[in-house]
Amino acid sequence: MQRISTPCVSFCWIDPDHGLCEGCGRTGDEVANWGFITEDQRLAIMAELKQRLAGALAAKAQAASAAQ
């Protein structure tokens, strides 16, 4: 049995503000369906996670700054 690729860092919490896992950057649906998608699909998602999470966190910080 082949192991599947995963970006999981064992810190799973879906932030309700941006809908992404704070640990890896996946959506709740991606986390739930990870074992059912193809390896090519997993690799494509993993390629964008760092940028996706950085953008979401920057937007959250900007919103917090604007609220002050």
Residue pairs with C-beta under 8 A, 6 or more apart in sequence:
4 34
4 35
4 39
4 42
5 39
5 42
5 43
5 46
6 34
6 42
7 24
7 25
7 26
7 46
7 49
8 23
8 24
9 23
9 24
10 23
11 21
11 22
11 23
11 24
12 21
12 23
12 24
12 31
13 21
13 22
13 23
14 20
14 21
14 22
14 27
14 28
14 31
15 21
15 22
15 56
15 60
17 60
17 63
18 56
18 57
18 59
18 60
19 27
19 28
20 26
20 27
20 52
20 53
20 56
21 27
21 28
21 31
22 53
24 31
24 49
24 53
25 49
25 50
25 52
25 53
25 56
26 34
26 45
26 49
30 45
34 42
37 45
